[in-house]
Amino acid sequence: MLATGTESLLRQAREVGAVELGRFCARIGALLQAEDWGPDTLDALRRLFLIVAATKYSRRLEPTCVALLQTTLCSPRCPERLQLLCAAVLREMAPSNSLSLSCDHAQSSRQLGLVASVLLAQGDPQQVRTVGQCVIKVLESRQSEGPSLTHLLPVVSKVASLASDALPEEQTKALSKRLGDWLRYASIQQGAAHGSGGFFSTPRARQPGPVTEVDGSVATDFFTVLSTGQRFTEDQRLNVQAFSMLRAWLLQGGPTRPGATDADDRSELEGSTVSVLSATSTASHLLPPTEWLREKALEYCQRLLEQSGRRALRKADSDLQKACLVEAVLVLDVLCRQDPSFLYRALPSLRALRTRLCGDPACVRVLLPVAQFFLHHGEAATVDADAVCQHLFTRVPSEHFHSPMLAFELIQFCRDHLLLFGSNLDLLRTSFPNLFKFLAWSSPALTSEFVALLPALVDAGTAVEMLHMLLDLPSLTAALELQLRSSQAASERPLWDISVRAPGCLEALRDPQAQGLFQHLLRAKACGTVERLTPLHQLLQPLASCARVLQCAQAVPTLLRAFFAAVTQFADGALASQLALLLLERSDSLFQVEGYEADVHRVLSSQFPALCKLHPPLVVEQAKELLEFVGSLGGPRSTGHVLTSVVWAIGEYLSVSWDRRCTAEQINRFFEALEALLFEVTQSRPSATLPKCPPQVITVLVTTLTKLASRSQDLIPRVSLLLSKMRTLAQSPATGPMHGEDDLGAIHTRATELLNLLKMPSVAQFVLTPSVELSQPRYHRECSTALALALDTVSRLLEREAGLLPG
C-alpha cells in the first residue's frame, strides 16, 4: 500500500492540466536552454517525470521541450543525474514521433546506454536492430574495456529479449565468449582503496585483500555474486552483471537463437558425441563460444550452490543467498534443456540441495525452481519429483499460507506445470484443501489464479468435497485467523484486523469437542468425507466481521461459477444428483457473513437448473429429498432465489417426457406440497423477521402448479380455483401494502394467462409440457414453428370466445 504522501503526490500529478503542463515545460525549456544544471533544474525534471509517469495515457509535451531534453541527454557537460532524468522522461513519452536521437549522438558508453534505452522504448523493430548492432560493436572493440561495459550490457540483454535475431551471429558468439570469461575469471582480490597520498601512507597499507565468503572466511575459489568485500574491481562488477543477464541471454540471445549453431566452430573431436564420463574433462579452451558460455555458467551455478550452504553473517547476505539460489537453479534448468549432457553433472548437487531445502523453512521459495527442474528432467535422469511435490503441497501451505508472495508463486507454479505433473497431478488434486488456505488468506490477489486452476483441480472424486470447501471458505479464513492469533511466537505473527477481538474463539479452539471440527476444516488433504460445520460457524461468528473474512466471502461467488463451469464438462448423472442435493442442503448452512448468503444463493439458484438440465431424471430420482426440501420451507426461507429455481425445475422436469418413471402419484404429492407452500407465502404478512415474498416466487409457484395439473387432468379444477383466487387476491385492496402495484399486476397477468390456457386442456398440455424436441430454442424464436402457432391459435380462439373479436 502506498504511503499517504505518495498518493497525494500522484493525485496532484494526474490533475495537472494541459495548459499548466505547457507553462511548466516552458520553464524547464528555459532552464535547459541556459544550461542551468543546478538544483532547480533537477527538481523541475523530477516533477516532470512524475507528471508524465503518473497517468496511463501519454502526455503531450511541447516540441521545444522534447528537443531540449534530447540535447541535454547528449551534452558532454551535463551532470549524470540530469541525463538520467532526461532519459526517463523521454522513455515515458514513448512511442514519440518527435525523437531525433541516434546512437551516433552518444559521446561515451554511459550516454550510449541512456540513448539506447530511449530508442528501445519506442518499440520499433528496425530501431531495436540498429541499437543492437551499434552496442555490440562497441562491446567487441578493444576500446570498450573498463567502466564502459557496465553501461552497455543491460542494453544488450534488452535487445536480446526484444528481438533475438537483432544481433549478428558472429558478434553474438564473441560476446558469449566474453560473458563466460567474466563469469569465471574475475579477480579474487578486493578493489584497491584510494590512497590519501599522505606522508605515512605506504604501498603495503594500500594492498587490497582477498574477497571473502558470506560466512567471513577467505574465498579460495573464483569470484561470484555471493563473494563479499569492501570494494570491488571492474571485472567483478562485470561478473555480477553477466550473471544477472545470463538466463535471458541463454533463452533469447545468442546461444538459443534460431539458426545460430556452432557447427563451423567445432573440431572433429568436439563434434563427436561427448559421453557422460568424459564431459567434465573436455578441453575448455577448444570449445566454441556458446558452449564455452554454457560450461562456465554450469561451473558458476554449482559454485553458487556451494556458497548458499554457508551461514551468512548478515541478513542481507542471507536474503541474497536465497535469491541467487533461485536464479542458479533456473539457469541450470535452461542449461540441461539445451544440453542434456549437463544433467548428470548438475544432478548430484541438486539432489543434495533438495534434501537441504526440505528441512529449511526459511528457504521454502527456493523449492519451486528445484521442483521445476525435477519435473523437466526427472524422467531423463530416472529421478521423480514426488518428494519435493509432496513437500510443496502438504507442509508448505499449512505452515506458510500467510505469505502472499509464496502463495502467488506456488499457485502460478501449479498453473504453469500442469502438463508436467503426470502422476503428481493426483497429489495436486487431493491437496486442494491445503491450496485453498492460500486462497482463503489472500483471496483478492489469488481469485483469478484459482479460477484458471480449478478445472485442473476438480474431478469426479473430489467435486463434492471441493464444493463443501468452497462454501466454507470464509469460515476457513476465520479459522486461519484464529490459528495465528493463538500462536505463541508473537513476533512472527502476520498482521490481522486488531479491531476484532475474539477471546471466546480462542477458548473454543482449545475445546476438545471443537478441535475435531477445526482439524477437519484445516485438513491438508482431501479425505473423502464431509462434516457439518454449523457448530463451528457459531464458534467463529465473532470473526465474521474481519476484513479478510469479508474479502474472502466476496470472492466465493466467482469461484463457485468457475467450479460449476468445470464440473458440468464431465459430471455424470450420479454426480449431478449429488451436487444438486448438496446445494439444497447447504443453502441454509452457510457462515453468516454480511451479504454472503444472498450472493451465494444467487449462484446456487442459477446452478440447480443447470444440473437438472445436465441430468433431467434428477427430479424424479430425488423426489423424496425435493419434497422434504419444499415441505421444510416457510417463513424467511420461502423468499429466496434457491426456492424459485427448485420450484421451476420441478415444473420443468417432473414429467414422463424426461423420465418414464414419473407417476401420477408423484405429481400429486408435489402438487399438494407446492399448493401448501403457495398458501403460506400468500397468507403471511411481512414483518421484521418475515420479509415480503417476491412476486417471482408466487408466479413461479402458480406456473409450476399449472404445469403439474396439465400432466394430471384430475388436478385441473383445483388449480383453476387456485388461479381464480390468486387473480382476486391480486386485485384486493388488502394486498396492496404487501406488494407494489407492478408486482400485483404481474401476479394478476400470470394467473389470467394460465387460466385461459387451462380452458383447453389438450393445448395446455402441449404448451406447458412440450416434448424434448419442442424444448429446443428455435421453437421459441421462430414464429413459424409448431409451438408459436399453437400459442397464437389458442389466443385467437379465447379472444373470440370472450367476444373481443368479431366473428
Residue, then its C-alpha position, 0 to 999 in steps of 0.5 A: m500500500l502506498a504511503t499517504g504522501t505518495e498518493s497525494l503526490l500522484r493525485q496532484a500529478r494526474e490533475v495537472g492540466a494541459v495548459e499548466l503542463g505547457r507553462f511548466c515545460a516552458r520553464i524547464g525549456a528555459l532552464l535547459q536552454a541556459e544550461d542551468w544544471g543546478p538544483d532547480t533544474l533537477d527538481a523541475l525534471r523530477r516533477l516532470f517525470l512524475i507528471v508524465a509517469a503518473t497517468k496511463y495515457s501519454r502526455r503531450l509535451e511541447p516540441t521545444c521541450v522534447a528537443l531540449l531534453q534530447t540535447t541535454l541527454c547528449s551534452p558532454r557537460c551535463p551532470e549524470r543525474l540530469q541525463l538520467l532524468c532526461a532519459a526517463v522522461l523521454r522513455e515515458m513519452a514513448p512511442s514519440n514521433s518527435l525523437s531525433l536521437s541516434c546512437d551516433h549522438a552518444q559521446s561515451s558508453r554511459q550516454l550510449g546506454l541512456v540513448a539506447s534505452v530511449l530508442l528501445a522504448q519506442g518499440d520499433p523493430q528496425q530501431v531495436r536492430t540498429v541499437g543492437q548492432c551499434v552496442i555490440k560493436v562497441l562491446e567487441s572493440r578493444q576500446s570498450e574495456g573498463p567502466s564502459l561495459t557496465h553501461l552497455l550490457p543491460v542494453v544488450s540483454k534488452v535487445a536480446s529479449l526484444a528481438s533475438d535475431a537483432l544481433p549478428e551471429e558472429q558478434t553474438k558468439a564473441l560476446s558469449k565468449r566474453l560473458g563466460d570469461w567474466l563469469r569465471y575469471a574475475s579477480i579474487q582480490q578486493g578493489a584497491a582503496h584510494g590512497s590519501g597520498g599522505f606522508f605515512s601512507t605506504p604501498r603495503a597499507r594500500q594492498p587490497g585483500p582477498v574477497t571473502e565468503v558470506d560466512g567471513s572466511v577467505a574465498t579460495d575459489f573464483f569470484t561470484v555474486l555471493s563473494t563479499g568485500q569492501r570494494f570491488t574491481e571492474d571485472q567483478r562488477l562485470n561478473v555480477q552483471a553477466f550473471s544477472m543477464l545470463r538466463a535471458w541471454l541463454l533463452q533469447g540471445g545468442p546461444t538459443r537463437p534460431g539458426a545460430t549453431d556452432a557447427d563451423d566452430r567445432s573440431e572433429l573431436e568436439g563434434s563427436t558425441v561427448s559421453v557422460l564420463s568424459a564431459t567434465s574433462t573436455a578441453s575448455h579452451l577448444l570449445p566454441p563460444t556458446e558452449w564455452l558460455r554454457e560450461k562456465a555458467l554450469e561451473y558458476c551455478q554449482r559454485l553458487l550452490e556451494q556458497s548458499g550452504r554457508r551461514a551468512l553473517r548478515k541478513a542481507d547476505s542471507d536474503l541474497q543467498k536465497a535469491c541467487l539460489v533461485e536464479a542458479v537453479l533456473v539457469l541450470d534448468v535452461l542449461c540441461r534443456q539445451d544440453p542434456s549432457f549437463l544433467y548428470r553433472a548438475l544432478p548430484s548437487l541438486r539432489a543434495l540441495r533438495t534434501r537441504l531445502c526440505g528441512d529449511p523453512a526459511c528457504v521454502r521459495v527456493l523449492l519451486p525452481v528445484a521442483q521445476f527442474f525435477l519435473h523437466h528432467g526427472e524422467a531423463a535422469t530416472v529421478d521423480a519429483d514426488a518428494v519435493c511435490q509432496h513437500l510443496f503441497t502438504r507442509v508448505p501451505s499449512e505452515h506458510f499460507h500467510s505469505p502472499m508472495l509464496a502463495f502467488e508463486l506456488i499457485q502460478f507454479c501449479r498453473d504453469h506445470l500442469l502438463l508436467f505433473g503426470s502422476n503428481l497431478d493426483l497429489l495436486r488434486t487431493s491437496f486442494p484443501n491445503l491450496f485453498k488456505f492460500l486462497a482463503w488468506s489472500s483471496p483478492a490477489l489469488t481469485s483469478e489464479f484459482v479460477a484458471l486452476l480449478p478445472a485442473l483441480v476438480d474431478a469426479g472424486t473430489a467435486v463434492e468435497m471441493l464444493h463443501m470447501l468452497l462454501d466454507l471458505p470464509s469460515l476457513t479464513a476465520a479459522l486461519e485467523l484464529q490459528l495465528r492469533s493463538s500462536q505463541a511466537a508473537s513476533e512472527r505473527p502476520l498482521w490481522d484486523i486488531s479491531v476484532r477481538a475474539p477471546g471466546c474463539l480462542e477458548a473454543l479452539r482449545d475445546p476438545q469437542a471443537q478441535g475435531l471440527f477445526q482439524h477437519l476444516l484445516r485438513a491438508k488433504a482431501c479425505g473423502t468425507v464431509e462434516r457439518l460445520t454449523p457448530l463451528h460457524q457459531l464458534l467463529q461468528p465473532l470473526a465474521s466481521c474481519a476484513r479478510v473474512l469479508q474479502c474472502a466471502q466476496a470472492v466465493p461467488t466467482l469461484l463457485r461459477a468457475f467450479f460449476a463451469a468445470v464440473t458440468q464438462f464431465a459430471d455424470g448423472a450420479l454426480a449431478s444428483q449429488l451436487a444438486l442435493l448438496l446445494l439444497e442442503r447447504s443453502d441454509s448452512l452457510f457462515q453468516v457473513e454480511g451479504y454472503e448468503a444472498d450472493v451465494h444463493r444467487v449462484l446456487s439458484s442459477q446452478f440447480p437448473a443447470l444440473c437438472k438440465l445436465h441430468p433431467p431424471l434428477v427430479v424424479e430420482q430425488a423426489k423424496e429429498l425435493l419434497e422434504f426440501v419444499g415441505s421444510l420451507g416457510g417463513p424467511r426461507s420461502t423468499g429466496h432465489v434457491l426456492t424459485s429455481v427448485v420450484w421451476a425445475i420441478g415444473e420443468y422436469l417432473s414429467v414422463s417426457w424426461d423420465r418414464r418413471c414419473t407417476a401420477e402419484q408423484i405429481n400429486r404429492f408435489f402438487e399438494a406440497l407446492e399448493a401448501l407452500l403457495f398458501e403460506v407465502t400468500q397468507s403471511r404478512p411481512s414483518a421484521t423477521l418475515p420479509k415480503c415474498p417476491p412476486q417471482v416466487i408466487t408466479v413461479l409457484v402458480t406456473t409450476l402448479t399449472k404445469l403439474a395439473s396439465r400432466s394430471q387432468d384430475l388436478i385441473p379444477r383445483v388449480s383453476l380455483l387456485l388461479s381464480k383466487m390468486r387473480t382476486l387476491a391480486q386485485s384486493p385492496a388488502t394486498g396492496p401494502m404487501h406488494g407494489e402495484d407492478d408486482l400485483g399486476a404481474i401476479h394478476t397477468r400470470a394467473t389470467e394467462l394460465l387460466n385461459l390456457l387451462k380452458m383447453p386442456s389438450v393445448a395446455q398440455f402441449v404448451l406447458t409440457p412440450s416434448v424434448e424436441l419442442s424444448q429446443p430454442r428455435y421453437h421459441r424464436e421462430c414464429s413459424t414453428a409448431l409451438a408459436l402457432a399453437l400459442d397464437t391459435v389458442s389466443r385467437l380462439l379465447e379472444r373470440e370466445a370472450g367476444l373481443l373479436p368479431g366473428 
